[in-house]
Amino acid sequence: MGTTTRPEIPPGTLYMLILKSLARTGVEESGGMHGYGIAQHIQRISGDILQVEEGSLYPALQRMLIKGWVVAEWKQSENNRRARFYRLTSDGHKQLARELQDYAHVATAIGRVIEAV
Amino acid sequence: MTELLRRLRFLFRRGAFERELEEEMQHHLALKSEHSSRAEAARQFGNIALLKENSRGMWTFTFLEQLAQDLRYGLRAMLANKLFTGMAVLSLALGIGANTAIYSFMDAILMSRLPVPHPEDLVILHWSNRDRAPVVHGINGSAWRDEKHGRISPNFPHAAYERLRENRSLPATVFAYARAYELNVVVRRQAEVLKGMYVSGGYYSGLGVTPAIGRLIADEDDRAGAPAVAVLSYQFWQSRFGSRPDAIGSQVLINNTPFTVIGVSAPGFFGVSAGHEAPVSIPLHAMPLFAPDREMEARYRFLDQNFYWVEMMGRLRPGATLPAAEAVLRTAFHRFALASATSENERTGEMPSLWLQEGRLGIDSLRRQYGKPLFVLMTMVGLILAIACANIANLLLSRASARRREMAVRMSLGAGRWRVIRQLLTESILLSCTGGVLGLIVAVWGIRSILWLLSPPGDELTLHAGLNWTVLAFTLALALGTGVIFGLAPALQATGRDFTPALKETRSSAVSGHRKRFAPGLGHVLIISQVALSLVLAVAAGLFVRTLSRLNAIELGFNRDNILVFTLNANQGGYKGEALAAFYSRLTARFRAIPGVQAAALSDMLLVSYHWNDTTVTIPGAPAPAPDKKPNTALIRVDPGFLAVMQIPVLVGRDLDARDLRSPRVAVVTEQFVKKYFPGQNPVGRRIGLHDTKAPADIQIIGVAKTTRYNSLKEEETPPLVYIPYSQDMADLGRVTFELRTGTNPLKISGIVRGIVHDASPTVPITGMTTQSAVIDQTISEQRTFANLCTGFAALALLIACVGLYGTMAYSVARRTNEIGIRMALGAARGGIVWMVFSQVTVLAAIGIAIGLGIAWQTGHFVASFLYEVKPTDSLVMAGAALALITAAAVAGFGPAWRASRVDPMAALRHE
C-alpha cells in the first residue's frame, strides 16, 4: 500500500481501459502487449493519474481470457525475457465498442447532473 | 458454453497455469524494479500469493474446490489428533443419540395425538373425591391419587353412561368402552391371546373412525340379545387375514364363543390408549357371554348403579367449550350419583365429582406410569449432551490456541481472513456432522433398547415410537451450534488485525507471558463444569447401583433360580369344571415327565410379580373385628407340588399333596399368618373361613410354611398368606401359571413345553413364557434400568471429562516446555515439576467436585422415589463418587505431569 494518494480507477472501467489499450493501431501487428506494458501504458497516457494495481490487473486479464475477449501467447519481450502477450479477439472488439458506448452514455448523464444549476 | 469448456480445460492443466502465472508476475516485478528499488516494487506489487489465488479464482469453481480442500485438511487434522477426535465424536454421538432416542420415546408416549379427526374436541371423563365416596361400592378398572383431585378413577357405572348418552341437550356426545386385557382369539384354528376393547355403539362414530371395509359397531350391536359381532383393527386384518375382503362375515372364536366379523377399522387407528392397542373390538353387551352365569353378569354389569367399571369419552358439540361442558356433565352425574345411593349413609356421604380432561392425546395411563422415569432419563442424557458439548468446545478452544501461530503464519503468507475462518469452521462442522451421523445410529438403536428395557415380559409395549426427526434436528443443531460458536470465536480472535505477537511466539514460550498461571480461562471453566456434571451422574449411578444391590439382597423365602414359568387359560379355551381340572392335571403330569424337569406345579399367580389377591379371613374364637377393619390375608391357589417347586420349607405339619385336590378343604398357611392370627399357638388342625365373614370356617390348616415375599421385593410388610389347592373354586379359576423347576437354564425346554401344550389343545395358547427370576427382575426393572444406564452414563461422562482434563493439561505442559526447562536449569526438582502440574489438575478437579457435590445434594430428592433403603444424600455414595472423580482426574493429569518432569532442560532451552 503506497503512501501517495491517487484517484482510483472508477469501478467497472478497468476492462474498458485494458481493451482500449490493446485495440490501438499497431498493437495487433506488434504481437500484443504484456501485463506490465498495459499497466505502464495506462499510467503514461493518463498523465500518471490512473495507476493500475497489479492486484486487479491480473485477475482482470484472467477473467477476460475466460470470457474470450483476449488471447495470450508466450513470446520474447523487448528485453529478451519470456513474457505473456495479450491480443484482442473479435469478441474483444465488440465488447470494447459496447463498453465505450455504455461509458459515453453514463458520462454524458453524469455531466448533465453535475452541471445542472 | 465455450466459457465452461475453457474452465474445464483449466482444471486439467492447472500445474502449468500456476507456473505461467508465477512467471508472468516475476516478469512484471523484474520490469518494475528497473524503475524503482526491488523492495519498493515488491511492496507495491502487494501480496503475490493472494493475487495468484485471486487470479486462479477467476478460472475455477472456487467455492467447491476450496471446500474440498478444507474438508481434506480438516480430515487430516482430525486423524492427526485421534484421541481428541475420537472422544469428541463419540461423546457427541452418544449425546445426540441418547437424547434423540429418549425424546422420541417421550414424544410417542406424552405428545402424540389420537389418530382420529378433530382430536381436540375429545374429552375424557373422570370422577374424583377427597376421601371415599360411599355410593361407589366397587371399582373394576383403575384408580389413583393426585394432590389436586384426591382419589381419581375413569370408571363409571354403565347406567351413568346411559343417562348421559340419552340426554341430547348435553354439550357433548358420550361413548363408553372397557378394556379386555386377555382375550383368547381363535382365527382359522390358530389361537392367540390378545388385548381387546369392549365398546359402546357410539364408540367409533364418536371418535370419528371410519371402516376400511365392512361396517363398525353401532348402537344396534350393543344391546342385550344382539348377535355377537366383532370389529378388527386394520393391522390385525392385514396380518391374520392377509387383507382378504372375505374376512367380513367370517367367524372367529373369542373365549370359545363364536363372533361374526362385521368390519375393519381405518388404517392407523389403534384404540384410545397408546399403550393398549386393541386388535379386536366387541360390544360392551357381549361381556356376559364369557361369564359362567350370564344373567347374573348382565345384571351386575348393566343394572348395578353402584358398580363402577366403564370408561367414557365425549366429543364436544360444535361451539361447546370444555369448562362449559364440564359444568353441565358434572351436574348431570351428580344427580345420577345421588339417586343411586342405597342408604341414608351413602346419600349424605361425599359424592363422586365428575371432571373432564382434554382427550386429544388419548388415555394417559402410560403417561402416569412412565412420565417420571422418563423425566429422570431425560435429565441424565441432557447432562451427557451438555458434557459432550463442553468437550467439543474445550477441544476446539485448545486446538485454536495451539494453532494461533499457524493461523498467523498463514495470514502473513497471504491467506485471506475469511478464507482462514472458513477453513476453521469447516473443521468444526465436520466434527459435529460426524458426531451427528453416528448419533443417528445410536438413536435408532436406542429407541429399540428403551422399548425393550421398559416393557414388562409377556406384555410388550405396543408403541409406535419412531425416530423423531424434529428432536434429531434440534440436537444436531445444538451440536453444530457448539461447533460453530466455539470454533468461530477463537478463529475470529486468531485472525484479528494484529497477528504480529502471535508470530513472535515461539512454540514453547507462548501465552505464559500474557496470562497468569491460574487465571481461569474459558477452558478451565469448561473443565470444571464437566467434572461437576460427571460427579452428579456418578452420584446418581452410585445411588441406583446401591438401590439395586439392596433389592437383590432381599431374602425371598424361596429359590428363584431355574424355574420356567408360563401362563395358560384353558377356561377361556373352552374347558370347564371337571374337564378343566383333568386338563391341568394331565398337563402337569406330562411336564413332570420332560427330561431335566425336577418338579412341576401350577398356581393362579406368581410370587413377587406385582400380582395381588387379597381376601377376608374368619378365625373362629378370635374377638369380633371392627366393621371397617376386617381381618384379611393374601391367597394363592396352587397345585399340591407348588411349595416343593419353589423350595419353600414346611416347618410344622405337612405339605399339600395330591389327595388334597379331592379331599375336604385344607390349607397351608405361612409363619406370618400364624404370627398375626394364632400368636404363640400351633395352628395345625385349626379351621379358618375365607372370602366372607359370614362363611363357615370349613378350611382346615394342615401345615405352616416359611414366610416368603408375596407381591414385590419392596413391600414394607409381608402379608399373611394362605395356600389352598386350586381345585377348590374351579368356576372362577381364570388364567393359571405353570412353574417347572429344571436343573439348568430353564428356557432350554420351552420348545418341548410348547409342543406338549399345542398337542394337548390347539385352542389354549401359551403366553408369557419366561423364568421366575426374570419376573422378579422385571418388578425392579425401573431400578435396574436406571442402575445400568446411569452407570454407563457416569462412566462415559467421567471418560469425557478425563479426556478434556488430559487434553488441557497436556497442551499446557507443551506450551510451558521452555519455562519448565528454565526452572529445571535453575535447580527445580523433578518432584516439584510434577507437583506444579499436578496441583493445577487437583485444583480444577476439586472445584468441579465441590460444585458437583453441591448440585447432587440439592437435587437428590428428585430421584428419592426410585431409591430403596438408600437416602439421596447417602454419604458413602457421595464419597465414592468424589473419590472416583479425583482418581480419574489424577490418572488424566499423571501423563502430562510425568512428561513435564522428563523435560530435558538443555533440549528445552535450545528448542527454538
HADDOCK unambig.tbl for C-alpha pairs under 7 A between the chains (distance, minus, plus):
assign (segid A and resid 1 and name CA) (segid B and resid 43 and name CA) 6.99 0.50 0.50
assign (segid A and resid 1 and name CA) (segid B and resid 44 and name CA) 6.09 0.50 0.50
assign (segid A and resid 2 and name CA) (segid B and resid 44 and name CA) 6.52 0.50 0.50
assign (segid A and resid 36 and name CA) (segid B and resid 28 and name CA) 5.40 0.50 0.50
assign (segid A and resid 54 and name CA) (segid B and resid 45 and name CA) 6.10 0.50 0.50
assign (segid A and resid 55 and name CA) (segid B and resid 51 and name CA) 5.68 0.50 0.50
assign (segid A and resid 58 and name CA) (segid B and resid 55 and name CA) 6.24 0.50 0.50
assign (segid A and resid 59 and name CA) (segid B and resid 54 and name CA) 6.17 0.50 0.50
assign (segid A and resid 59 and name CA) (segid B and resid 55 and name CA) 4.18 0.50 0.50
assign (segid A and resid 59 and name CA) (segid B and resid 58 and name CA) 6.50 0.50 0.50
assign (segid A and resid 62 and name CA) (segid B and resid 55 and name CA) 6.15 0.50 0.50
assign (segid A and resid 62 and name CA) (segid B and resid 58 and name CA) 6.31 0.50 0.50
assign (segid A and resid 63 and name CA) (segid B and resid 58 and name CA) 5.73 0.50 0.50
assign (segid A and resid 66 and name CA) (segid B and resid 3 and name CA) 5.94 0.50 0.50
assign (segid A and resid 66 and name CA) (segid B and resid 6 and name CA) 6.49 0.50 0.50
assign (segid A and resid 66 and name CA) (segid B and resid 59 and name CA) 6.90 0.50 0.50
assign (segid A and resid 67 and name CA) (segid B and resid 3 and name CA) 6.23 0.50 0.50
assign (segid A and resid 83 and name CA) (segid B and resid 24 and name CA) 6.30 0.50 0.50
assign (segid A and resid 83 and name CA) (segid B and resid 27 and name CA) 6.81 0.50 0.50
assign (segid A and resid 84 and name CA) (segid B and resid 24 and name CA) 6.54 0.50 0.50
